[in-house]
Every structure is written in C-alpha cells, then in structure tokens.
C-alpha cells in the first residue's frame, strides 16, 4: 500500500484562523527562481542558504490545499 504524504497548516490571526489540508511534497534544491524571489520580496528572506540561525535547516514543502477550514466570529 502506498500512502500519500499529507499536511495540515494553520495561519492563525488570533480571531480569524485559516487551516488548509492536502497532499504535500518536499521541493528539491535548487528551489525555483520565482519562489526564491517571492520569499525575498515578501519576507526579506534568502531561502537558498542551507541553514538560517533563526529557523534551522531550510526546507520547502509544496502543499496542494484540498480542504480549507475557516474560523472566526
């Protein structure tokens, strides 16, 4: 039996959470240039380094959201 890697991620705003579930796969290096540029632009973060002192080893996972859960008032 082959199982599909599955991930659940949550973006917590404190009052309006978002949860996504779906199949996941680890992206091999080198990361796509558009993704590297997007992280640099949005977060001022170079994801091409092997280790970041703030987060440890850097890995990039692609998650295809198949289910969203929205919360809040």
CHARMM internal coordinates of N, CA and C (Angstrom, degrees):
IC EDIT
DIST 1 N 1 CA 1.4473
DIST 1 CA 1 C 1.5239
ANGL 1 N 1 CA 1 C 109.03
DIST 1 C 2 N 1.3151
ANGL 1 CA 1 C 2 N 116.73
DIHE 1 N 1 CA 1 C 2 N 131.18
DIST 2 N 2 CA 1.4573
ANGL 1 C 2 N 2 CA 122.38
DIHE 1 CA 1 C 2 N 2 CA 178.75
DIST 2 CA 2 C 1.5193
ANGL 2 N 2 CA 2 C 108.15
DIHE 1 C 2 N 2 CA 2 C -103.85
DIST 2 C 3 N 1.3200
ANGL 2 CA 2 C 3 N 116.05
DIHE 2 N 2 CA 2 C 3 N 129.52
DIST 3 N 3 CA 1.4573
ANGL 2 C 3 N 3 CA 118.91
DIHE 2 CA 2 C 3 N 3 CA 177.94
DIST 3 CA 3 C 1.5282
ANGL 3 N 3 CA 3 C 109.69
DIHE 2 C 3 N 3 CA 3 C -106.31
DIST 3 C 4 N 1.2948
ANGL 3 CA 3 C 4 N 115.74
DIHE 3 N 3 CA 3 C 4 N 150.27
DIST 4 N 4 CA 1.4537
ANGL 3 C 4 N 4 CA 122.19
DIHE 3 CA 3 C 4 N 4 CA 178.01
DIST 4 CA 4 C 1.5220
ANGL 4 N 4 CA 4 C 108.88
DIHE 3 C 4 N 4 CA 4 C -94.80
DIST 4 C 5 N 1.3387
ANGL 4 CA 4 C 5 N 117.70
DIHE 4 N 4 CA 4 C 5 N 126.89
DIST 5 N 5 CA 1.4696
ANGL 4 C 5 N 5 CA 118.68
DIHE 4 CA 4 C 5 N 5 CA 175.10
DIST 5 CA 5 C 1.5259
ANGL 5 N 5 CA 5 C 109.82
DIHE 4 C 5 N 5 CA 5 C -58.53
DIST 5 C 6 N 1.3034
ANGL 5 CA 5 C 6 N 116.21
DIHE 5 N 5 CA 5 C 6 N 135.73
DIST 6 N 6 CA 1.4589
ANGL 5 C 6 N 6 CA 122.65
DIHE 5 CA 5 C 6 N 6 CA -174.38
DIST 6 CA 6 C 1.5200
ANGL 6 N 6 CA 6 C 108.38
DIHE 5 C 6 N 6 CA 6 C -128.87
DIST 6 C 7 N 1.3268
ANGL 6 CA 6 C 7 N 116.89
DIHE 6 N 6 CA 6 C 7 N 143.24
DIST 7 N 7 CA 1.4608
ANGL 6 C 7 N 7 CA 120.53
DIHE 6 CA 6 C 7 N 7 CA -179.88
DIST 7 CA 7 C 1.5229
ANGL 7 N 7 CA 7 C 110.42
DIHE 6 C 7 N 7 CA 7 C -132.58
DIST 7 C 8 N 1.3012
ANGL 7 CA 7 C 8 N 114.41
DIHE 7 N 7 CA 7 C 8 N 152.00
DIST 8 N 8 CA 1.4554
ANGL 7 C 8 N 8 CA 122.18
DIHE 7 CA 7 C 8 N 8 CA 173.30
DIST 8 CA 8 C 1.5278
ANGL 8 N 8 CA 8 C 105.96
DIHE 7 C 8 N 8 CA 8 C -128.66
DIST 8 C 9 N 1.3302
ANGL 8 CA 8 C 9 N 116.13
DIHE 8 N 8 CA 8 C 9 N 125.10
DIST 9 N 9 CA 1.4632
ANGL 8 C 9 N 9 CA 120.66
DIHE 8 CA 8 C 9 N 9 CA 178.86
DIST 9 CA 9 C 1.5186
ANGL 9 N 9 CA 9 C 108.96
DIHE 8 C 9 N 9 CA 9 C -125.23
DIST 9 C 10 N 1.3166
ANGL 9 CA 9 C 10 N 115.46
DIHE 9 N 9 CA 9 C 10 N 150.09
DIST 10 N 10 CA 1.4529
ANGL 9 C 10 N 10 CA 120.70
DIHE 9 CA 9 C 10 N 10 CA -178.12
DIST 10 CA 10 C 1.5162
ANGL 10 N 10 CA 10 C 109.85
DIHE 9 C 10 N 10 CA 10 C -130.64
DIST 10 C 11 N 1.3072
ANGL 10 CA 10 C 11 N 115.97
DIHE 10 N 10 CA 10 C 11 N 133.51
DIST 11 N 11 CA 1.4597
ANGL 10 C 11 N 11 CA 122.93
DIHE 10 CA 10 C 11 N 11 CA 171.88
DIST 11 CA 11 C 1.5183
ANGL 11 N 11 CA 11 C 105.87
DIHE 10 C 11 N 11 CA 11 C -108.93
DIST 11 C 12 N 1.3020
ANGL 11 CA 11 C 12 N 116.99
DIHE 11 N 11 CA 11 C 12 N 107.72
DIST 12 N 12 CA 1.4664
ANGL 11 C 12 N 12 CA 121.99
DIHE 11 CA 11 C 12 N 12 CA -172.46
DIST 12 CA 12 C 1.5171
ANGL 12 N 12 CA 12 C 110.33
DIHE 11 C 12 N 12 CA 12 C -102.58
DIST 12 C 13 N 1.3064
ANGL 12 CA 12 C 13 N 115.61
DIHE 12 N 12 CA 12 C 13 N 115.30
DIST 13 N 13 CA 1.4545
ANGL 12 C 13 N 13 CA 119.53
DIHE 12 CA 12 C 13 N 13 CA 176.85
DIST 13 CA 13 C 1.5263
ANGL 13 N 13 CA 13 C 111.36
DIHE 12 C 13 N 13 CA 13 C -93.26
DIST 13 C 14 N 1.3124
ANGL 13 CA 13 C 14 N 117.28
DIHE 13 N 13 CA 13 C 14 N -9.73
DIST 14 N 14 CA 1.4568
ANGL 13 C 14 N 14 CA 121.20
DIHE 13 CA 13 C 14 N 14 CA -176.31
DIST 14 CA 14 C 1.5108
ANGL 14 N 14 CA 14 C 112.12
DIHE 13 C 14 N 14 CA 14 C 99.97
DIST 14 C 15 N 1.3182
ANGL 14 CA 14 C 15 N 116.98
DIHE 14 N 14 CA 14 C 15 N -37.74
DIST 15 N 15 CA 1.4622
ANGL 14 C 15 N 15 CA 120.46
DIHE 14 CA 14 C 15 N 15 CA 179.87
DIST 15 CA 15 C 1.5262
ANGL 15 N 15 CA 15 C 113.15
DIHE 14 C 15 N 15 CA 15 C -125.43
DIST 15 C 16 N 1.3394
ANGL 15 CA 15 C 16 N 117.31
DIHE 15 N 15 CA 15 C 16 N -11.44
DIST 16 N 16 CA 1.4539
ANGL 15 C 16 N 16 CA 120.68
DIHE 15 CA 15 C 16 N 16 CA -175.15
DIST 16 CA 16 C 1.5278
ANGL 16 N 16 CA 16 C 110.12
DIHE 15 C 16 N 16 CA 16 C -144.56
DIST 16 C 17 N 1.3675
ANGL 16 CA 16 C 17 N 118.02
DIHE 16 N 16 CA 16 C 17 N 70.36
DIST 17 N 17 CA 1.4649
ANGL 16 C 17 N 17 CA 120.23
DIHE 16 CA 16 C 17 N 17 CA -174.54
DIST 17 CA 17 C 1.5248
ANGL 17 N 17 CA 17 C 113.24
DIHE 16 C 17 N 17 CA 17 C -70.41
DIST 17 C 18 N 1.3246
ANGL 17 CA 17 C 18 N 115.10
DIHE 17 N 17 CA 17 C 18 N 153.77
DIST 18 N 18 CA 1.4644
ANGL 17 C 18 N 18 CA 123.77
DIHE 17 CA 17 C 18 N 18 CA 175.02
DIST 18 CA 18 C 1.5203
ANGL 18 N 18 CA 18 C 107.53
DIHE 17 C 18 N 18 CA 18 C -129.08
DIST 18 C 19 N 1.3266
ANGL 18 CA 18 C 19 N 117.25
DIHE 18 N 18 CA 18 C 19 N 131.96
DIST 19 N 19 CA 1.4607
ANGL 18 C 19 N 19 CA 122.03
DIHE 18 CA 18 C 19 N 19 CA 178.43
DIST 19 CA 19 C 1.5187
ANGL 19 N 19 CA 19 C 107.45
DIHE 18 C 19 N 19 CA 19 C -128.49
DIST 19 C 20 N 1.3372
ANGL 19 CA 19 C 20 N 116.44
DIHE 19 N 19 CA 19 C 20 N 133.85
DIST 20 N 20 CA 1.4628
ANGL 19 C 20 N 20 CA 121.97
DIHE 19 CA 19 C 20 N 20 CA 176.87
DIST 20 CA 20 C 1.5213
ANGL 20 N 20 CA 20 C 108.90
DIHE 19 C 20 N 20 CA 20 C -122.78
DIST 20 C 21 N 1.3352
ANGL 20 CA 20 C 21 N 115.39
DIHE 20 N 20 CA 20 C 21 N 141.51
DIST 21 N 21 CA 1.4655
ANGL 20 C 21 N 21 CA 121.62
DIHE 20 CA 20 C 21 N 21 CA 177.23
DIST 21 CA 21 C 1.5152
ANGL 21 N 21 CA 21 C 108.27
DIHE 20 C 21 N 21 CA 21 C -127.41
DIST 21 C 22 N 1.3403
ANGL 21 CA 21 C 22 N 116.31
DIHE 21 N 21 CA 21 C 22 N 144.52
DIST 22 N 22 CA 1.4528
ANGL 21 C 22 N 22 CA 118.77
DIHE 21 CA 21 C 22 N 22 CA 175.64
DIST 22 CA 22 C 1.5105
ANGL 22 N 22 CA 22 C 112.62
DIHE 21 C 22 N 22 CA 22 C 171.07
DIST 22 C 23 N 1.3247
ANGL 22 CA 22 C 23 N 115.35
DIHE 22 N 22 CA 22 C 23 N 174.35
DIST 23 N 23 CA 1.4593
ANGL 22 C 23 N 23 CA 119.88
DIHE 22 CA 22 C 23 N 23 CA 178.73
DIST 23 CA 23 C 1.5290
ANGL 23 N 23 CA 23 C 109.91
DIHE 22 C 23 N 23 CA 23 C -65.26
DIST 23 C 24 N 1.3374
ANGL 23 CA 23 C 24 N 114.97
DIHE 23 N 23 CA 23 C 24 N 148.06
DIST 24 N 24 CA 1.4537
ANGL 23 C 24 N 24 CA 120.43
DIHE 23 CA 23 C 24 N 24 CA -176.30
DIST 24 CA 24 C 1.5147
ANGL 24 N 24 CA 24 C 110.63
DIHE 23 C 24 N 24 CA 24 C -132.93
DIST 24 C 25 N 1.3266
ANGL 24 CA 24 C 25 N 115.10
DIHE 24 N 24 CA 24 C 25 N 150.35
DIST 25 N 25 CA 1.4560
ANGL 24 C 25 N 25 CA 119.28
DIHE 24 CA 24 C 25 N 25 CA 173.33
DIST 25 CA 25 C 1.5165
ANGL 25 N 25 CA 25 C 109.12
DIHE 24 C 25 N 25 CA 25 C -145.21
DIST 25 C 26 N 1.3143
ANGL 25 CA 25 C 26 N 114.56
DIHE 25 N 25 CA 25 C 26 N 141.68
DIST 26 N 26 CA 1.4477
ANGL 25 C 26 N 26 CA 122.02
DIHE 25 CA 25 C 26 N 26 CA 178.57
DIST 26 CA 26 C 1.5197
ANGL 26 N 26 CA 26 C 108.52
DIHE 25 C 26 N 26 CA 26 C -75.60
DIST 26 C 27 N 1.3302
ANGL 26 CA 26 C 27 N 116.84
DIHE 26 N 26 CA 26 C 27 N 129.56
DIST 27 N 27 CA 1.4562
ANGL 26 C 27 N 27 CA 121.57
DIHE 26 CA 26 C 27 N 27 CA 179.25
DIST 27 CA 27 C 1.5247
ANGL 27 N 27 CA 27 C 109.99
DIHE 26 C 27 N 27 CA 27 C -82.15
DIST 27 C 28 N 1.3223
ANGL 27 CA 27 C 28 N 117.24
DIHE 27 N 27 CA 27 C 28 N 129.69
DIST 28 N 28 CA 1.4598
ANGL 27 C 28 N 28 CA 119.57
DIHE 27 CA 27 C 28 N 28 CA 177.53
DIST 28 CA 28 C 1.5355
ANGL 28 N 28 CA 28 C 111.01
DIHE 27 C 28 N 28 CA 28 C -73.87
DIST 28 C 29 N 1.3110
ANGL 28 CA 28 C 29 N 115.07
DIHE 28 N 28 CA 28 C 29 N 156.75
DIST 29 N 29 CA 1.4673
ANGL 28 C 29 N 29 CA 120.19
DIHE 28 CA 28 C 29 N 29 CA 173.32
DIST 29 CA 29 C 1.5145
ANGL 29 N 29 CA 29 C 108.65
DIHE 28 C 29 N 29 CA 29 C -86.02
DIST 29 C 30 N 1.2918
ANGL 29 CA 29 C 30 N 119.72
DIHE 29 N 29 CA 29 C 30 N 150.37
DIST 30 N 30 CA 1.4577
ANGL 29 C 30 N 30 CA 126.60
DIHE 29 CA 29 C 30 N 30 CA -0.88
DIST 30 CA 30 C 1.5296
ANGL 30 N 30 CA 30 C 110.41
DIHE 29 C 30 N 30 CA 30 C -75.45
DIST 30 C 31 N 1.3348
ANGL 30 CA 30 C 31 N 114.80
DIHE 30 N 30 CA 30 C 31 N 146.85
DIST 31 N 31 CA 1.4540
ANGL 30 C 31 N 31 CA 120.04
DIHE 30 CA 30 C 31 N 31 CA 178.94
DIST 31 CA 31 C 1.5285
ANGL 31 N 31 CA 31 C 109.43
DIHE 30 C 31 N 31 CA 31 C -69.95
DIST 31 C 32 N 1.3402
ANGL 31 CA 31 C 32 N 117.42
DIHE 31 N 31 CA 31 C 32 N 151.20
DIST 32 N 32 CA 1.4660
ANGL 31 C 32 N 32 CA 120.56
DIHE 31 CA 31 C 32 N 32 CA 179.58
DIST 32 CA 32 C 1.5373
ANGL 32 N 32 CA 32 C 110.89
DIHE 31 C 32 N 32 CA 32 C -57.43
DIST 32 C 33 N 1.3302
ANGL 32 CA 32 C 33 N 118.00
DIHE 32 N 32 CA 32 C 33 N 135.71
DIST 33 N 33 CA 1.4688
ANGL 32 C 33 N 33 CA 121.34
DIHE 32 CA 32 C 33 N 33 CA -178.57
DIST 33 CA 33 C 1.5267
ANGL 33 N 33 CA 33 C 114.09
DIHE 32 C 33 N 33 CA 33 C -54.17
DIST 33 C 34 N 1.3252
ANGL 33 CA 33 C 34 N 117.71
DIHE 33 N 33 CA 33 C 34 N -37.50
DIST 34 N 34 CA 1.4682
ANGL 33 C 34 N 34 CA 119.91
DIHE 33 CA 33 C 34 N 34 CA -179.99
DIST 34 CA 34 C 1.5266
ANGL 34 N 34 CA 34 C 111.42
DIHE 33 C 34 N 34 CA 34 C -65.26
DIST 34 C 35 N 1.3291
ANGL 34 CA 34 C 35 N 116.83
DIHE 34 N 34 CA 34 C 35 N -35.13
DIST 35 N 35 CA 1.4676
ANGL 34 C 35 N 35 CA 121.10
DIHE 34 CA 34 C 35 N 35 CA 178.61
DIST 35 CA 35 C 1.5281
ANGL 35 N 35 CA 35 C 109.95
DIHE 34 C 35 N 35 CA 35 C -70.52
DIST 35 C 36 N 1.3330
ANGL 35 CA 35 C 36 N 116.66
DIHE 35 N 35 CA 35 C 36 N -44.59
DIST 36 N 36 CA 1.4713
ANGL 35 C 36 N 36 CA 121.25
DIHE 35 CA 35 C 36 N 36 CA 177.86
DIST 36 CA 36 C 1.5332
ANGL 36 N 36 CA 36 C 109.67
DIHE 35 C 36 N 36 CA 36 C -58.20
DIST 36 C 37 N 1.3254
ANGL 36 CA 36 C 37 N 116.81
DIHE 36 N 36 CA 36 C 37 N -45.46
DIST 37 N 37 CA 1.4651
ANGL 36 C 37 N 37 CA 121.17
DIHE 36 CA 36 C 37 N 37 CA -179.92
DIST 37 CA 37 C 1.5252
ANGL 37 N 37 CA 37 C 111.22
DIHE 36 C 37 N 37 CA 37 C -64.83
DIST 37 C 38 N 1.3270
ANGL 37 CA 37 C 38 N 116.81
DIHE 37 N 37 CA 37 C 38 N -39.20
DIST 38 N 38 CA 1.4684
ANGL 37 C 38 N 38 CA 120.40
DIHE 37 CA 37 C 38 N 38 CA 179.37
DIST 38 CA 38 C 1.5193
ANGL 38 N 38 CA 38 C 112.26
DIHE 37 C 38 N 38 CA 38 C -63.43
DIST 38 C 39 N 1.3429
ANGL 38 CA 38 C 39 N 117.48
DIHE 38 N 38 CA 38 C 39 N -43.23
DIST 39 N 39 CA 1.4627
ANGL 38 C 39 N 39 CA 120.63
DIHE 38 CA 38 C 39 N 39 CA 177.35
DIST 39 CA 39 C 1.5218
ANGL 39 N 39 CA 39 C 110.56
DIHE 38 C 39 N 39 CA 39 C -64.51
DIST 39 C 40 N 1.3311
ANGL 39 CA 39 C 40 N 117.15
DIHE 39 N 39 CA 39 C 40 N -40.80
DIST 40 N 40 CA 1.4643
ANGL 39 C 40 N 40 CA 120.71
DIHE 39 CA 39 C 40 N 40 CA 179.74
DIST 40 CA 40 C 1.5274
ANGL 40 N 40 CA 40 C 110.71
DIHE 39 C 40 N 40 CA 40 C -63.49
DIST 40 C 41 N 1.3240
ANGL 40 CA 40 C 41 N 116.08
DIHE 40 N 40 CA 40 C 41 N -43.99
DIST 41 N 41 CA 1.4609
ANGL 40 C 41 N 41 CA 120.87
DIHE 40 CA 40 C 41 N 41 CA -178.10
DIST 41 CA 41 C 1.5344
ANGL 41 N 41 CA 41 C 111.77
DIHE 40 C 41 N 41 CA 41 C -68.25
DIST 41 C 42 N 1.3217
ANGL 41 CA 41 C 42 N 117.12
DIHE 41 N 41 CA 41 C 42 N -47.03
DIST 42 N 42 CA 1.4626
ANGL 41 C 42 N 42 CA 120.63
DIHE 41 CA 41 C 42 N 42 CA -173.89
DIST 42 CA 42 C 1.5246
ANGL 42 N 42 CA 42 C 113.02
DIHE 41 C 42 N 42 CA 42 C -79.46
DIST 42 C 43 N 1.3394
ANGL 42 CA 42 C 43 N 116.88
DIHE 42 N 42 CA 42 C 43 N -40.07
DIST 43 N 43 CA 1.4616
ANGL 42 C 43 N 43 CA 120.02
DIHE 42 CA 42 C 43 N 43 CA -172.47
DIST 43 CA 43 C 1.5267
ANGL 43 N 43 CA 43 C 114.13
DIHE 42 C 43 N 43 CA 43 C -115.11
DIST 43 C 44 N 1.3485
ANGL 43 CA 43 C 44 N 117.94
DIHE 43 N 43 CA 43 C 44 N -1.54
DIST 44 N 44 CA 1.4619
ANGL 43 C 44 N 44 CA 122.23
DIHE 43 CA 43 C 44 N 44 CA -174.89
DIST 44 CA 44 C 1.5209
ANGL 44 N 44 CA 44 C 109.25
DIHE 43 C 44 N 44 CA 44 C 53.65
DIST 44 C 45 N 1.3452
ANGL 44 CA 44 C 45 N 116.68
DIHE 44 N 44 CA 44 C 45 N 49.22
DIST 45 N 45 CA 1.4578
ANGL 44 C 45 N 45 CA 123.28
DIHE 44 CA 44 C 45 N 45 CA -172.50
DIST 45 CA 45 C 1.5252
ANGL 45 N 45 CA 45 C 109.61
DIHE 44 C 45 N 45 CA 45 C -134.92
DIST 45 C 46 N 1.3140
ANGL 45 CA 45 C 46 N 117.32
DIHE 45 N 45 CA 45 C 46 N 123.62
DIST 46 N 46 CA 1.4516
ANGL 45 C 46 N 46 CA 122.46
DIHE 45 CA 45 C 46 N 46 CA 177.84
DIST 46 CA 46 C 1.5322
ANGL 46 N 46 CA 46 C 108.74
DIHE 45 C 46 N 46 CA 46 C -89.44
DIST 46 C 47 N 1.3292
ANGL 46 CA 46 C 47 N 117.19
DIHE 46 N 46 CA 46 C 47 N 103.27
DIST 47 N 47 CA 1.4634
ANGL 46 C 47 N 47 CA 120.79
DIHE 46 CA 46 C 47 N 47 CA -176.99
DIST 47 CA 47 C 1.5231
ANGL 47 N 47 CA 47 C 112.66
DIHE 46 C 47 N 47 CA 47 C -83.24
DIST 47 C 48 N 1.3379
ANGL 47 CA 47 C 48 N 117.68
DIHE 47 N 47 CA 47 C 48 N 4.64
DIST 48 N 48 CA 1.4584
ANGL 47 C 48 N 48 CA 120.26
DIHE 47 CA 47 C 48 N 48 CA 179.43
DIST 48 CA 48 C 1.5279
ANGL 48 N 48 CA 48 C 112.80
DIHE 47 C 48 N 48 CA 48 C -85.25
DIST 48 C 49 N 1.3334
ANGL 48 CA 48 C 49 N 117.93
DIHE 48 N 48 CA 48 C 49 N -11.60
DIST 49 N 49 CA 1.4611
ANGL 48 C 49 N 49 CA 119.75
DIHE 48 CA 48 C 49 N 49 CA 178.48
DIST 49 CA 49 C 1.5282
ANGL 49 N 49 CA 49 C 108.39
DIHE 48 C 49 N 49 CA 49 C -74.05
DIST 49 C 50 N 1.3269
ANGL 49 CA 49 C 50 N 116.83
DIHE 49 N 49 CA 49 C 50 N 150.88
DIST 50 N 50 CA 1.4650
ANGL 49 C 50 N 50 CA 120.44
DIHE 49 CA 49 C 50 N 50 CA -177.53
DIST 50 CA 50 C 1.5189
ANGL 50 N 50 CA 50 C 112.85
DIHE 49 C 50 N 50 CA 50 C -73.53
DIST 50 C 51 N 1.3301
ANGL 50 CA 50 C 51 N 116.71
DIHE 50 N 50 CA 50 C 51 N -35.66
DIST 51 N 51 CA 1.4620
ANGL 50 C 51 N 51 CA 121.26
DIHE 50 CA 50 C 51 N 51 CA -178.81
DIST 51 CA 51 C 1.5161
ANGL 51 N 51 CA 51 C 108.54
DIHE 50 C 51 N 51 CA 51 C -138.82
DIST 51 C 52 N 1.3228
ANGL 51 CA 51 C 52 N 116.25
DIHE 51 N 51 CA 51 C 52 N 135.80
DIST 52 N 52 CA 1.4615
ANGL 51 C 52 N 52 CA 123.02
DIHE 51 CA 51 C 52 N 52 CA 175.52
DIST 52 CA 52 C 1.5204
ANGL 52 N 52 CA 52 C 106.63
DIHE 51 C 52 N 52 CA 52 C -112.58
DIST 52 C 53 N 1.3194
ANGL 52 CA 52 C 53 N 117.64
DIHE 52 N 52 CA 52 C 53 N 127.90
DIST 53 N 53 CA 1.4666
ANGL 52 C 53 N 53 CA 121.23
DIHE 52 CA 52 C 53 N 53 CA -177.48
DIST 53 CA 53 C 1.5244
ANGL 53 N 53 CA 53 C 112.93
DIHE 52 C 53 N 53 CA 53 C -56.76
DIST 53 C 54 N 1.3369
ANGL 53 CA 53 C 54 N 117.45
DIHE 53 N 53 CA 53 C 54 N -29.08
DIST 54 N 54 CA 1.4626
ANGL 53 C 54 N 54 CA 121.00
DIHE 53 CA 53 C 54 N 54 CA -178.01
DIST 54 CA 54 C 1.5204
ANGL 54 N 54 CA 54 C 112.95
DIHE 53 C 54 N 54 CA 54 C -81.48
DIST 54 C 55 N 1.3503
ANGL 54 CA 54 C 55 N 117.92
DIHE 54 N 54 CA 54 C 55 N -30.35
DIST 55 N 55 CA 1.4669
ANGL 54 C 55 N 55 CA 120.12
DIHE 54 CA 54 C 55 N 55 CA -173.90
DIST 55 CA 55 C 1.5141
ANGL 55 N 55 CA 55 C 114.73
DIHE 54 C 55 N 55 CA 55 C -122.83
DIST 55 C 56 N 1.3176
ANGL 55 CA 55 C 56 N 118.98
DIHE 55 N 55 CA 55 C 56 N -8.42
DIST 56 N 56 CA 1.4609
ANGL 55 C 56 N 56 CA 120.92
DIHE 55 CA 55 C 56 N 56 CA -177.68
DIST 56 CA 56 C 1.5141
ANGL 56 N 56 CA 56 C 111.03
DIHE 55 C 56 N 56 CA 56 C 86.51
DIST 56 C 57 N 1.3453
ANGL 56 CA 56 C 57 N 116.73
DIHE 56 N 56 CA 56 C 57 N -148.71
DIST 57 N 57 CA 1.4571
ANGL 56 C 57 N 57 CA 120.74
DIHE 56 CA 56 C 57 N 57 CA -178.43
DIST 57 CA 57 C 1.5225
ANGL 57 N 57 CA 57 C 110.03
DIHE 56 C 57 N 57 CA 57 C -67.86
DIST 57 C 58 N 1.3160
ANGL 57 CA 57 C 58 N 115.95
DIHE 57 N 57 CA 57 C 58 N 135.77
DIST 58 N 58 CA 1.4626
ANGL 57 C 58 N 58 CA 121.13
DIHE 57 CA 57 C 58 N 58 CA -176.96
DIST 58 CA 58 C 1.5220
ANGL 58 N 58 CA 58 C 110.09
DIHE 57 C 58 N 58 CA 58 C -95.53
DIST 58 C 59 N 1.3187
ANGL 58 CA 58 C 59 N 115.81
DIHE 58 N 58 CA 58 C 59 N 127.21
DIST 59 N 59 CA 1.4584
ANGL 58 C 59 N 59 CA 122.66
DIHE 58 CA 58 C 59 N 59 CA 174.58
DIST 59 CA 59 C 1.5278
ANGL 59 N 59 CA 59 C 107.22
DIHE 58 C 59 N 59 CA 59 C -132.20
DIST 59 C 60 N 1.2914
ANGL 59 CA 59 C 60 N 116.53
DIHE 59 N 59 CA 59 C 60 N 151.88
DIST 60 N 60 CA 1.4564
ANGL 59 C 60 N 60 CA 121.52
DIHE 59 CA 59 C 60 N 60 CA -179.67
DIST 60 CA 60 C 1.5199
ANGL 60 N 60 CA 60 C 108.38
DIHE 59 C 60 N 60 CA 60 C -120.66
DIST 60 C 61 N 1.3209
ANGL 60 CA 60 C 61 N 116.73
DIHE 60 N 60 CA 60 C 61 N 122.52
DIST 61 N 61 CA 1.4534
ANGL 60 C 61 N 61 CA 122.04
DIHE 60 CA 60 C 61 N 61 CA -179.07
DIST 61 CA 61 C 1.5289
ANGL 61 N 61 CA 61 C 109.27
DIHE 60 C 61 N 61 CA 61 C -116.22
DIST 61 C 62 N 1.3156
ANGL 61 CA 61 C 62 N 115.43
DIHE 61 N 61 CA 61 C 62 N 131.21
DIST 62 N 62 CA 1.4617
ANGL 61 C 62 N 62 CA 121.31
DIHE 61 CA 61 C 62 N 62 CA 176.31
DIST 62 CA 62 C 1.5233
ANGL 62 N 62 CA 62 C 108.43
DIHE 61 C 62 N 62 CA 62 C -96.62
DIST 62 C 63 N 1.3214
ANGL 62 CA 62 C 63 N 116.16
DIHE 62 N 62 CA 62 C 63 N 124.82
DIST 63 N 63 CA 1.4632
ANGL 62 C 63 N 63 CA 121.89
DIHE 62 CA 62 C 63 N 63 CA 179.99
DIST 63 CA 63 C 1.5224
ANGL 63 N 63 CA 63 C 108.35
DIHE 62 C 63 N 63 CA 63 C -118.73
DIST 63 C 64 N 1.3339
ANGL 63 CA 63 C 64 N 116.22
DIHE 63 N 63 CA 63 C 64 N 125.44
DIST 64 N 64 CA 1.4604
ANGL 63 C 64 N 64 CA 120.88
DIHE 63 CA 63 C 64 N 64 CA 176.21
DIST 64 CA 64 C 1.5274
ANGL 64 N 64 CA 64 C 107.20
DIHE 63 C 64 N 64 CA 64 C -96.06
DIST 64 C 65 N 1.3225
ANGL 64 CA 64 C 65 N 115.93
DIHE 64 N 64 CA 64 C 65 N 103.09
DIST 65 N 65 CA 1.4640
ANGL 64 C 65 N 65 CA 119.84
DIHE 64 CA 64 C 65 N 65 CA -175.90
DIST 65 CA 65 C 1.5237
ANGL 65 N 65 CA 65 C 110.31
DIHE 64 C 65 N 65 CA 65 C -65.28
DIST 65 C 66 N 1.3373
ANGL 65 CA 65 C 66 N 115.44
DIHE 65 N 65 CA 65 C 66 N 122.10
DIST 66 N 66 CA 1.4671
ANGL 65 C 66 N 66 CA 121.01
DIHE 65 CA 65 C 66 N 66 CA 176.23
DIST 66 CA 66 C 1.5223
ANGL 66 N 66 CA 66 C 111.46
DIHE 65 C 66 N 66 CA 66 C -108.98
DIST 66 C 67 N 1.3139
ANGL 66 CA 66 C 67 N 115.22
DIHE 66 N 66 CA 66 C 67 N -15.14
DIST 67 N 67 CA 1.4610
ANGL 66 C 67 N 67 CA 119.51
DIHE 66 CA 66 C 67 N 67 CA 179.71
DIST 67 CA 67 C 1.5197
ANGL 67 N 67 CA 67 C 108.41
DIHE 66 C 67 N 67 CA 67 C -146.60
DIST 67 C 68 N 1.3110
ANGL 67 CA 67 C 68 N 116.63
DIHE 67 N 67 CA 67 C 68 N 132.55
DIST 68 N 68 CA 1.4711
ANGL 67 C 68 N 68 CA 122.86
DIHE 67 CA 67 C 68 N 68 CA 175.84
DIST 68 CA 68 C 1.5141
ANGL 68 N 68 CA 68 C 108.49
DIHE 67 C 68 N 68 CA 68 C -116.29
DIST 68 C 69 N 1.3104
ANGL 68 CA 68 C 69 N 115.54
DIHE 68 N 68 CA 68 C 69 N 141.83
DIST 69 N 69 CA 1.4675
ANGL 68 C 69 N 69 CA 122.12
DIHE 68 CA 68 C 69 N 69 CA 174.04
DIST 69 CA 69 C 1.5171
ANGL 69 N 69 CA 69 C 106.55
DIHE 68 C 69 N 69 CA 69 C -123.70
DIST 69 C 70 N 1.3199
ANGL 69 CA 69 C 70 N 116.82
DIHE 69 N 69 CA 69 C 70 N 126.01
DIST 70 N 70 CA 1.4531
ANGL 69 C 70 N 70 CA 122.53
DIHE 69 CA 69 C 70 N 70 CA 179.92
DIST 70 CA 70 C 1.5115
ANGL 70 N 70 CA 70 C 109.04
DIHE 69 C 70 N 70 CA 70 C -113.93
DIST 70 C 71 N 1.3225
ANGL 70 CA 70 C 71 N 116.74
DIHE 70 N 70 CA 70 C 71 N 138.18
DIST 71 N 71 CA 1.4602
ANGL 70 C 71 N 71 CA 121.13
DIHE 70 CA 70 C 71 N 71 CA 178.72
DIST 71 CA 71 C 1.5117
ANGL 71 N 71 CA 71 C 110.21
DIHE 70 C 71 N 71 CA 71 C -121.81
DIST 71 C 72 N 1.2886
ANGL 71 CA 71 C 72 N 114.88
DIHE 71 N 71 CA 71 C 72 N -170.25
DIST 72 N 72 CA 1.4490
ANGL 71 C 72 N 72 CA 120.23
DIHE 71 CA 71 C 72 N 72 CA 178.52
DIST 72 CA 72 C 1.5170
ANGL 72 N 72 CA 72 C 111.23
DIHE 71 C 72 N 72 CA 72 C 116.18
DIST 72 C 73 N 1.3092
ANGL 72 CA 72 C 73 N 114.20
DIHE 72 N 72 CA 72 C 73 N 179.89
DIST 73 N 73 CA 1.4799
ANGL 72 C 73 N 73 CA 119.42
DIHE 72 CA 72 C 73 N 73 CA -177.10
DIST 73 CA 73 C 1.4992
ANGL 73 N 73 CA 73 C 113.70
DIHE 72 C 73 N 73 CA 73 C -66.99
END
COOR INIT
IC SEED 1 N 1 CA 1 C
IC BUILD
